């Protein structure tokens, strides 16, 4: 996008509606179904909660569901009564979302079932605002276009909820028409693909994230000693195989990663938030895919959802053993292991984005702010072309506007940028469960030592274990600095 590297070709389409898109907001296995969760999407505060299925002996219910395990719901995170966040409330034994302030309780469609202080609740004004949501491929997708208010009937508060499992409210009830346009990965419907997932709320914009993951040429340098090496630099002969359009673009890298050792790599950007790199099985005997969703939260903030997938095509233990190991790895261990490469980029992307926004504030376009003379920048050029010609400047508009810059968070320190707890652990059910496990493990091992070798053995086991568990617990809270690439040659 510089004067040395002209804009990618494009087909101009109708104005892009950022609110009329499906966005993945998280992996279902990382949400605790027993509690409501707050998430901001496109600047809209949301509450995500799980409505349990009614018991078989329940005559009246706030909801029924086509799934025996219940349904995920997404509301605006505000109670219509006094505007406090519903995410601070609870899910009642009867399957309602209860406001923490005065106990108003809402069914799966947002209808107000209970006002403890009495009052007229069979009115749209008493309803919470519900949004379409659906679960596919282990992800909860949300469309940030509010559904019509559905108040309960005045004579029977449960009657309006009799079809709670219908449509895209339910995790198993969305019709093909309802869920049209979901940014899915078709290969993941094949059980032969093994997928490992991770995520993090990162302190930079969705566009910075998308640029970063589209750009394969940074990997040997940024991720040296974590997942790559500076010695693996090869030819970056990228080209577009499908021109930029409103739907996105495709590209091919003939040489591929690690100086061609892995084979050619295909890349696709599916507007507005999905990117995938795919390498076939020609050289290695297995296919692999890196999938990233860049979910816009607010100016300067986004949620990164990463899926690393493999399909082992060989026979015998050479194919079976890696698959068994992948299946055996606990989710929290995968999350911890992937935080380091995520942090490799975190600090300089946050700081670099501030420079880009400052340049935009001076009237510079991306072509003027960036100098990109190499074919290695092909996908970044194409992505910036999509934003310019199809994406209306991004979900929050032109980043050079004063209104945009006013919403940005201040420059963060290294410790703030490496804060794993607030950016991941605090809101991850799998990692929260793992944090509670070390105490139980210590108790079990200490007891075993006492039974086998007396108090001395128990004390020694506890002393050794304490150091290991302290390190493990610390890994859930913060990353380390400097990054691996700056430790030694």
C-alpha angles and dihedrals in degrees: 000000000000126000086259093052112038125219117283114255114268145187111221114228137180119295112292115243108210092189093055095065135094115242126190107229100183150327110282092224089061095057118086104229091205095066139042118251130210121221132165116219120184088343092307114123109226136183118214117200140163120235109206120227114259117260117253093249094050111116096182122035137170088226145007123206140200087224119074090215095055133247139283117238133193123201136168104272095243133091113229090222105064101347099248119148114272089207087076090061132074144246109253124224086253092060100255128132105240124204112233094221108058103354100253106165128207134201126224093278094049096257114146108242099173136033104174092197089054123243141135107304100162092090136093089241090067093052128103114231111256127200130203112263136170137175119231131160090358094303130111109226123198131190109206095219110110119239121230114276113261110198120193118257114267094232098042120023093198098052096081090056098056092104098042093131094056126103126359096326091083125073090227102025106070113121123222090254093047093051098041113142098029108158096234133160105234093205091063090069085069109086090211088076112086113206130197116193137201137162144185139181102238128199098235137073126281089244092056089051093048092048090050097051093043089054107082094173093075094060101085091050105035094039099038109147094008104067104336145025137236087232092066098072113133139158115316097208098160122165137172115254094182119032123239113278137155088278094055130252144271133224144181132218107201097194097040132196126329094028092302097310093123099041132243120333128216120206131196132185113200108194130275108005115354127096128173135182116196130190119187128224100254098109103024109031093243137070122232137193136189113203124186129182115198104202114192112228103166137320106310094008135085142157116246115209113186127189120185110191137184135187113196109208101177129094132247129014093326087074100027099052097058089046092051092049092050092050092048096053111103116235094240091055090052089049093051093046093053097048093079096061089043089054092048087077101027103090101044094041090056092049095040092051090058089056091050092050090049090052091048089051088059090055098262120145122218088260089057097040096047127054106208112165098153135086085233086077094054095111094044089052090050092048093051088048089055092051091048100044104027112012100062090238093304136302093301097036129243109357091215093067116108089231090060095046091049090062096053120108117242121265108288127222124240093259090050092050091050094049101128095172098063094034096049124343098059091059101035117096093199095052093043089055091049091051089058094048101070093068091053092046091050091051093050095047093044090052091048091051091051092052095046106035108008129242096320093057090045091051092048092049091048092049093051093043094049092063093049094047093046089055091047092049091048090054089062090055110043144005126231132253137246100040120242093260090064095049105093128324 
